[in-house]
Each structure stands twice: as C-alpha cells, then as structure tokens.
C-alpha cells in the first residue's frame, strides 16, 4: 500500500544501523576523531528522522485517523537532505584525498581521523 515509504524505511533502518556501528568503531580513535564521530551522530539523527517519517506515513491511519499520501516521504527526504546539506561542514567532514598533497587516504584516515592528512603530511605537521 505504501511502496515508497516501505522501501525508504527498510533502507533507512539498515543505513542507521551501519552508521551507529561506524560511530562505535570511531570511539577507538579518541580525541583525534571527535569531529567525525559527531558528524556520524548528526547523520544518524537525520536518518532516524527519515525512518520515523516513513513509519508515521505507513501507520498514519492508526496515528492520525487519516491516511497520509505515500509521496509525503519525498518531502521529508528533501527536508532531511536540505538540512544535512545546509550544515555540510559539520555533517560531511570525510575527505578522500589529503588536504595538503592530494594523495588518497586510507579508510581509517577517511572515517576516523579529523585532520584529513595522509600519514606523511601528518608526521610533518606534528613534528
């Protein structure tokens, strides 16, 4: 009955779980990855809002006594993506290349370390 909302809810559920697992893994980087850990929390909150919106649409006849249109999830998706884009410096600090030299970063450096520098540039910066 709600094919778009159901599909987005399933996708959001698994994406939310993956982001939470990434956030737990980021804890081991300590203070070197605090900004990226906060970013994954913001992303998780955005996806949770999307998941709750899909659930509200799916069960709207029970919650609000009127069925909501399935296409309302696209408006919720637009709002969530718009807010995440508006605060993109806080929500997407993950760079694929070194800020200094442009060499590719490892997955550990992309998701765990805030400096966004390769190991060579990191050594030069620290000392």
Biotite code that builds the C-alpha atoms (Angstrom):
import biotite.structure as struc

atoms = struc.array([
    struc.Atom([0.000, 0.000, 0.000], chain_id="A", res_id=1, res_name="UNK", atom_name="CA", element="C"),
    struc.Atom([2.955, 2.322, 0.693], chain_id="A", res_id=2, res_name="UNK", atom_name="CA", element="C"),
    struc.Atom([5.730, 1.099, -1.606], chain_id="A", res_id=3, res_name="UNK", atom_name="CA", element="C"),
    struc.Atom([7.922, 4.229, -1.443], chain_id="A", res_id=4, res_name="UNK", atom_name="CA", element="C"),
    struc.Atom([7.683, 4.669, 2.325], chain_id="A", res_id=5, res_name="UNK", atom_name="CA", element="C"),
    struc.Atom([8.262, 0.975, 2.962], chain_id="A", res_id=6, res_name="UNK", atom_name="CA", element="C"),
    struc.Atom([11.342, 0.907, 0.746], chain_id="A", res_id=7, res_name="UNK", atom_name="CA", element="C"),
    struc.Atom([12.809, 4.053, 2.297], chain_id="A", res_id=8, res_name="UNK", atom_name="CA", element="C"),
    struc.Atom([12.070, 2.745, 5.807], chain_id="A", res_id=9, res_name="UNK", atom_name="CA", element="C"),
    struc.Atom([13.933, -0.511, 5.108], chain_id="A", res_id=10, res_name="UNK", atom_name="CA", element="C"),
    struc.Atom([16.878, 1.329, 3.580], chain_id="A", res_id=11, res_name="UNK", atom_name="CA", element="C"),
    struc.Atom([16.954, 3.872, 6.415], chain_id="A", res_id=12, res_name="UNK", atom_name="CA", element="C"),
    struc.Atom([16.913, 1.106, 9.029], chain_id="A", res_id=13, res_name="UNK", atom_name="CA", element="C"),
    struc.Atom([19.985, -0.643, 7.657], chain_id="A", res_id=14, res_name="UNK", atom_name="CA", element="C"),
    struc.Atom([21.761, 2.654, 6.971], chain_id="A", res_id=15, res_name="UNK", atom_name="CA", element="C"),
    struc.Atom([21.045, 3.775, 10.531], chain_id="A", res_id=16, res_name="UNK", atom_name="CA", element="C"),
    struc.Atom([22.466, 0.557, 11.963], chain_id="A", res_id=17, res_name="UNK", atom_name="CA", element="C"),
    struc.Atom([25.580, 0.887, 9.799], chain_id="A", res_id=18, res_name="UNK", atom_name="CA", element="C"),
    struc.Atom([26.158, 4.469, 10.898], chain_id="A", res_id=19, res_name="UNK", atom_name="CA", element="C"),
    struc.Atom([25.762, 3.501, 14.548], chain_id="A", res_id=20, res_name="UNK", atom_name="CA", element="C"),
    struc.Atom([28.282, 0.693, 14.131], chain_id="A", res_id=21, res_name="UNK", atom_name="CA", element="C"),
    struc.Atom([30.685, 3.130, 12.455], chain_id="A", res_id=22, res_name="UNK", atom_name="CA", element="C"),
    struc.Atom([30.190, 5.528, 15.355], chain_id="A", res_id=23, res_name="UNK", atom_name="CA", element="C"),
    struc.Atom([31.043, 2.800, 17.859], chain_id="A", res_id=24, res_name="UNK", atom_name="CA", element="C"),
    struc.Atom([34.166, 1.930, 15.851], chain_id="A", res_id=25, res_name="UNK", atom_name="CA", element="C"),
    struc.Atom([35.180, 5.603, 15.797], chain_id="A", res_id=26, res_name="UNK", atom_name="CA", element="C"),
    struc.Atom([35.387, 5.653, 19.579], chain_id="A", res_id=27, res_name="UNK", atom_name="CA", element="C"),
    struc.Atom([38.775, 3.935, 19.468], chain_id="A", res_id=28, res_name="UNK", atom_name="CA", element="C"),
    struc.Atom([40.360, 6.913, 17.680], chain_id="A", res_id=29, res_name="UNK", atom_name="CA", element="C"),
    struc.Atom([39.729, 9.066, 20.767], chain_id="A", res_id=30, res_name="UNK", atom_name="CA", element="C"),
    struc.Atom([40.087, 12.826, 20.540], chain_id="A", res_id=31, res_name="UNK", atom_name="CA", element="C"),
    struc.Atom([41.747, 12.605, 17.099], chain_id="A", res_id=32, res_name="UNK", atom_name="CA", element="C"),
    struc.Atom([38.363, 11.741, 15.587], chain_id="A", res_id=33, res_name="UNK", atom_name="CA", element="C"),
    struc.Atom([35.883, 13.693, 17.678], chain_id="A", res_id=34, res_name="UNK", atom_name="CA", element="C"),
    struc.Atom([34.642, 15.853, 14.775], chain_id="A", res_id=35, res_name="UNK", atom_name="CA", element="C"),
    struc.Atom([33.989, 12.837, 12.533], chain_id="A", res_id=36, res_name="UNK", atom_name="CA", element="C"),
    struc.Atom([32.319, 10.973, 15.376], chain_id="A", res_id=37, res_name="UNK", atom_name="CA", element="C"),
    struc.Atom([29.989, 13.919, 15.925], chain_id="A", res_id=38, res_name="UNK", atom_name="CA", element="C"),
    struc.Atom([29.296, 14.003, 12.177], chain_id="A", res_id=39, res_name="UNK", atom_name="CA", element="C"),
    struc.Atom([28.165, 10.374, 12.200], chain_id="A", res_id=40, res_name="UNK", atom_name="CA", element="C"),
    struc.Atom([25.818, 11.192, 15.072], chain_id="A", res_id=41, res_name="UNK", atom_name="CA", element="C"),
    struc.Atom([24.294, 14.032, 13.031], chain_id="A", res_id=42, res_name="UNK", atom_name="CA", element="C"),
    struc.Atom([23.920, 11.710, 10.036], chain_id="A", res_id=43, res_name="UNK", atom_name="CA", element="C"),
    struc.Atom([22.318, 9.105, 12.288], chain_id="A", res_id=44, res_name="UNK", atom_name="CA", element="C"),
    struc.Atom([19.824, 11.660, 13.592], chain_id="A", res_id=45, res_name="UNK", atom_name="CA", element="C"),
    struc.Atom([18.910, 12.649, 10.033], chain_id="A", res_id=46, res_name="UNK", atom_name="CA", element="C"),
    struc.Atom([18.341, 9.052, 9.024], chain_id="A", res_id=47, res_name="UNK", atom_name="CA", element="C"),
    struc.Atom([16.336, 8.395, 12.187], chain_id="A", res_id=48, res_name="UNK", atom_name="CA", element="C"),
    struc.Atom([14.036, 11.320, 11.317], chain_id="A", res_id=49, res_name="UNK", atom_name="CA", element="C"),
    struc.Atom([13.579, 9.835, 7.849], chain_id="A", res_id=50, res_name="UNK", atom_name="CA", element="C"),
    struc.Atom([12.808, 6.419, 9.334], chain_id="A", res_id=51, res_name="UNK", atom_name="CA", element="C"),
    struc.Atom([10.289, 7.884, 11.773], chain_id="A", res_id=52, res_name="UNK", atom_name="CA", element="C"),
    struc.Atom([8.656, 9.874, 8.967], chain_id="A", res_id=53, res_name="UNK", atom_name="CA", element="C"),
    struc.Atom([8.273, 6.730, 6.881], chain_id="A", res_id=54, res_name="UNK", atom_name="CA", element="C"),
    struc.Atom([6.761, 4.939, 9.862], chain_id="A", res_id=55, res_name="UNK", atom_name="CA", element="C"),
    struc.Atom([4.354, 7.801, 10.508], chain_id="A", res_id=56, res_name="UNK", atom_name="CA", element="C"),
    struc.Atom([3.198, 7.680, 6.889], chain_id="A", res_id=57, res_name="UNK", atom_name="CA", element="C"),
    struc.Atom([2.899, 3.903, 6.963], chain_id="A", res_id=58, res_name="UNK", atom_name="CA", element="C"),
    struc.Atom([0.781, 3.899, 10.131], chain_id="A", res_id=59, res_name="UNK", atom_name="CA", element="C"),
    struc.Atom([-0.931, 7.271, 9.598], chain_id="A", res_id=60, res_name="UNK", atom_name="CA", element="C"),
    struc.Atom([-4.414, 5.766, 9.546], chain_id="A", res_id=61, res_name="UNK", atom_name="CA", element="C"),
    struc.Atom([-3.853, 4.494, 13.109], chain_id="A", res_id=62, res_name="UNK", atom_name="CA", element="C"),
    struc.Atom([-1.924, 7.533, 14.367], chain_id="A", res_id=63, res_name="UNK", atom_name="CA", element="C"),
    struc.Atom([-3.896, 10.370, 12.788], chain_id="A", res_id=64, res_name="UNK", atom_name="CA", element="C"),
    struc.Atom([-7.150, 8.639, 11.727], chain_id="A", res_id=65, res_name="UNK", atom_name="CA", element="C"),
    struc.Atom([-6.489, 9.712, 8.116], chain_id="A", res_id=66, res_name="UNK", atom_name="CA", element="C"),
    struc.Atom([-4.120, 8.079, 5.638], chain_id="A", res_id=67, res_name="UNK", atom_name="CA", element="C"),
    struc.Atom([-1.244, 10.278, 4.508], chain_id="A", res_id=68, res_name="UNK", atom_name="CA", element="C"),
    struc.Atom([-0.068, 10.145, 0.892], chain_id="A", res_id=69, res_name="UNK", atom_name="CA", element="C"),
    struc.Atom([2.960, 7.974, 0.177], chain_id="A", res_id=70, res_name="UNK", atom_name="CA", element="C"),
    struc.Atom([4.689, 10.791, -1.695], chain_id="A", res_id=71, res_name="UNK", atom_name="CA", element="C"),
    struc.Atom([4.959, 12.784, 1.541], chain_id="A", res_id=72, res_name="UNK", atom_name="CA", element="C"),
    struc.Atom([8.109, 10.774, 2.287], chain_id="A", res_id=73, res_name="UNK", atom_name="CA", element="C"),
    struc.Atom([9.804, 12.577, -0.615], chain_id="A", res_id=74, res_name="UNK", atom_name="CA", element="C"),
    struc.Atom([9.144, 15.912, 1.104], chain_id="A", res_id=75, res_name="UNK", atom_name="CA", element="C"),
    struc.Atom([10.582, 14.551, 4.356], chain_id="A", res_id=76, res_name="UNK", atom_name="CA", element="C"),
    struc.Atom([13.591, 13.237, 2.444], chain_id="A", res_id=77, res_name="UNK", atom_name="CA", element="C"),
    struc.Atom([14.072, 16.647, 0.838], chain_id="A", res_id=78, res_name="UNK", atom_name="CA", element="C"),
    struc.Atom([13.945, 18.415, 4.199], chain_id="A", res_id=79, res_name="UNK", atom_name="CA", element="C"),
    struc.Atom([16.417, 15.992, 5.796], chain_id="A", res_id=80, res_name="UNK", atom_name="CA", element="C"),
    struc.Atom([18.832, 16.228, 2.858], chain_id="A", res_id=81, res_name="UNK", atom_name="CA", element="C"),
    struc.Atom([18.453, 20.010, 2.807], chain_id="A", res_id=82, res_name="UNK", atom_name="CA", element="C"),
    struc.Atom([19.323, 20.353, 6.481], chain_id="A", res_id=83, res_name="UNK", atom_name="CA", element="C"),
    struc.Atom([22.272, 17.977, 6.144], chain_id="A", res_id=84, res_name="UNK", atom_name="CA", element="C"),
    struc.Atom([23.484, 19.963, 3.130], chain_id="A", res_id=85, res_name="UNK", atom_name="CA", element="C"),
    struc.Atom([22.993, 23.280, 4.923], chain_id="A", res_id=86, res_name="UNK", atom_name="CA", element="C"),
    struc.Atom([25.276, 22.070, 7.717], chain_id="A", res_id=87, res_name="UNK", atom_name="CA", element="C"),
    struc.Atom([27.579, 20.097, 5.415], chain_id="A", res_id=88, res_name="UNK", atom_name="CA", element="C"),
    struc.Atom([30.758, 21.341, 7.083], chain_id="A", res_id=89, res_name="UNK", atom_name="CA", element="C"),
    struc.Atom([29.594, 19.584, 10.280], chain_id="A", res_id=90, res_name="UNK", atom_name="CA", element="C"),
    struc.Atom([27.901, 16.548, 8.712], chain_id="A", res_id=91, res_name="UNK", atom_name="CA", element="C"),
    struc.Atom([30.292, 15.621, 5.877], chain_id="A", res_id=92, res_name="UNK", atom_name="CA", element="C"),
    struc.Atom([33.922, 16.105, 7.028], chain_id="A", res_id=93, res_name="UNK", atom_name="CA", element="C"),
    struc.Atom([35.000, 12.901, 5.271], chain_id="A", res_id=94, res_name="UNK", atom_name="CA", element="C"),
    struc.Atom([37.543, 13.643, 2.526], chain_id="A", res_id=95, res_name="UNK", atom_name="CA", element="C"),
    struc.Atom([39.000, 11.014, 0.198], chain_id="A", res_id=96, res_name="UNK", atom_name="CA", element="C"),
    struc.Atom([42.243, 12.865, -0.528], chain_id="A", res_id=97, res_name="UNK", atom_name="CA", element="C"),
    struc.Atom([44.860, 14.544, 1.635], chain_id="A", res_id=98, res_name="UNK", atom_name="CA", element="C"),
    struc.Atom([44.224, 18.263, 2.149], chain_id="A", res_id=99, res_name="UNK", atom_name="CA", element="C"),
    struc.Atom([47.919, 19.057, 1.687], chain_id="A", res_id=100, res_name="UNK", atom_name="CA", element="C"),
    struc.Atom([49.329, 16.831, -1.042], chain_id="A", res_id=101, res_name="UNK", atom_name="CA", element="C"),
    struc.Atom([46.237, 15.279, -2.629], chain_id="A", res_id=102, res_name="UNK", atom_name="CA", element="C"),
    struc.Atom([47.253, 11.648, -2.184], chain_id="A", res_id=103, res_name="UNK", atom_name="CA", element="C"),
    struc.Atom([44.465, 9.129, -1.481], chain_id="A", res_id=104, res_name="UNK", atom_name="CA", element="C"),
    struc.Atom([43.639, 8.487, 2.170], chain_id="A", res_id=105, res_name="UNK", atom_name="CA", element="C"),
    struc.Atom([43.048, 5.075, 3.717], chain_id="A", res_id=106, res_name="UNK", atom_name="CA", element="C"),
    struc.Atom([39.588, 4.187, 5.028], chain_id="A", res_id=107, res_name="UNK", atom_name="CA", element="C"),
    struc.Atom([40.901, 4.573, 8.563], chain_id="A", res_id=108, res_name="UNK", atom_name="CA", element="C"),
    struc.Atom([42.040, 8.134, 7.831], chain_id="A", res_id=109, res_name="UNK", atom_name="CA", element="C"),
    struc.Atom([38.804, 8.970, 5.969], chain_id="A", res_id=110, res_name="UNK", atom_name="CA", element="C"),
    struc.Atom([36.459, 7.871, 8.756], chain_id="A", res_id=111, res_name="UNK", atom_name="CA", element="C"),
    struc.Atom([38.498, 8.035, 11.970], chain_id="A", res_id=112, res_name="UNK", atom_name="CA", element="C"),
    struc.Atom([40.978, 10.939, 11.971], chain_id="A", res_id=113, res_name="UNK", atom_name="CA", element="C"),
    struc.Atom([39.877, 14.575, 11.820], chain_id="A", res_id=114, res_name="UNK", atom_name="CA", element="C"),
    struc.Atom([42.990, 16.048, 10.220], chain_id="A", res_id=115, res_name="UNK", atom_name="CA", element="C"),
    struc.Atom([42.279, 14.622, 6.711], chain_id="A", res_id=116, res_name="UNK", atom_name="CA", element="C"),
    struc.Atom([46.024, 14.344, 6.119], chain_id="A", res_id=117, res_name="UNK", atom_name="CA", element="C"),
    struc.Atom([47.976, 11.371, 4.822], chain_id="A", res_id=118, res_name="UNK", atom_name="CA", element="C"),
    struc.Atom([50.454, 9.749, 7.197], chain_id="A", res_id=119, res_name="UNK", atom_name="CA", element="C"),
    struc.Atom([53.419, 11.579, 5.613], chain_id="A", res_id=120, res_name="UNK", atom_name="CA", element="C"),
    struc.Atom([51.784, 15.011, 5.922], chain_id="A", res_id=121, res_name="UNK", atom_name="CA", element="C"),
    struc.Atom([50.554, 14.132, 9.427], chain_id="A", res_id=122, res_name="UNK", atom_name="CA", element="C"),
    struc.Atom([54.145, 13.418, 10.522], chain_id="A", res_id=123, res_name="UNK", atom_name="CA", element="C"),
    struc.Atom([55.320, 16.718, 9.002], chain_id="A", res_id=124, res_name="UNK", atom_name="CA", element="C"),
    struc.Atom([52.543, 18.627, 10.774], chain_id="A", res_id=125, res_name="UNK", atom_name="CA", element="C"),
    struc.Atom([53.145, 17.086, 14.190], chain_id="A", res_id=126, res_name="UNK", atom_name="CA", element="C"),
    struc.Atom([56.777, 17.351, 14.241], chain_id="A", res_id=127, res_name="UNK", atom_name="CA", element="C"),
])
